[in-house]
Amino acid sequence: MKNRIYAICGVVFLFPVLALSQQPNPAAAAPAQQAPVLNSRPAYAPAPNAGEGRFHLDVRVTDKQGKPVTGLELQDFTLLDDGRPAKILSFHAIDAAAQGTGPATDVVLLIDAVDVDFQTVSRTRDEIERFLRQNDGRLAHPVSIFIYNDTGVKILQQPSTDGNALAAQLHASEAGLRVIGRAGGENWDIERFSDGIKWIIDIAKNFARKPGRKLLIWAGPGWPLLDQVNIEPTPKAVQQMFNNIVELSTALREGHTTLYSVNLGLPNGGTYLYQGYLKGVRTAGKANPPNLGLKVLAVQSGGLVLAPSNDLASELETCVQDAGAFYTISFDPPKADKPNEYHDLKVVVGKPGLTARTSMGYYNQP
């Protein structure tokens, strides 16, 4: 079995990412729920405001209760690159509520219908409907809904601030469940891992082609961590994992995309395993499957991982609060000595009791 797992792992991590340019045009697909994720473009390109040589970060600052903090100024922030202060070249404070018309932040709610059973998917959809119908269905930010099922990631509805219309569309939809791997076991976990990585890369790269800030809230536990001791990827697979880590980190940062993980249910023994893999991967030889876990990616992007709860609507509201008030800063990374040179990032706020969240690191190029 172990040799078979090695072989499968080699295929898993070498599995090509499905290019959207090979998929049908969304306008040509009949039902909305059958449209592929986002609009395809022929080649990958960074977000228009990525800047040449300059890195842009979205920074969320919260108090001890987790509430967003506004009114801070440039002198309140210190940016540390690998522990050394870096010069902040630009600074903007955004408070959409106070300004009335701030820059739009798109909120994407993704329903995971692959990694949970049918009953949990149904309850998750009910909770999302409850969230959408709050405040008489008036949403503060544009929201779109994606569904991840056995055919991939589909757009259910384009961005809208009409929560009632979104809820009605979601109620009428059919999410579907995967039919593969019903026997369970390690091979099924590996396939779910492979598909999850393939689609999160696909989403991140497509978001990076579009301007503006995005919050991607993944409603579901995500793919398995594959942290079992009897799963040992081949050297070629380890290199591909590292390449995927670099690709995802870069696409999320360039696309101003922050990832969030919420899940219906209650905490269990595996809820917090991801916390042992949050440190950035500096070399290919250190890459492991758990470094590509959903929750790991969420924390590293500056997002949140909320413990499983039966009040999913409240957890969604917590995540969406990040869209209202935040700060943007930019800096020039130092010259890299080698390709994919990893740097830790940390933003420190010079006022007691405040916490800043942003990308935890980046991969620099010569």
Summary of the structure (lengths in Angstrom):
residues: 366
radius of gyration: 20.0
end to end distance: 42.2
largest distance: 59.8
contacts: 1159
relative contact order: 0.21
helix: 36%
strand: 26%
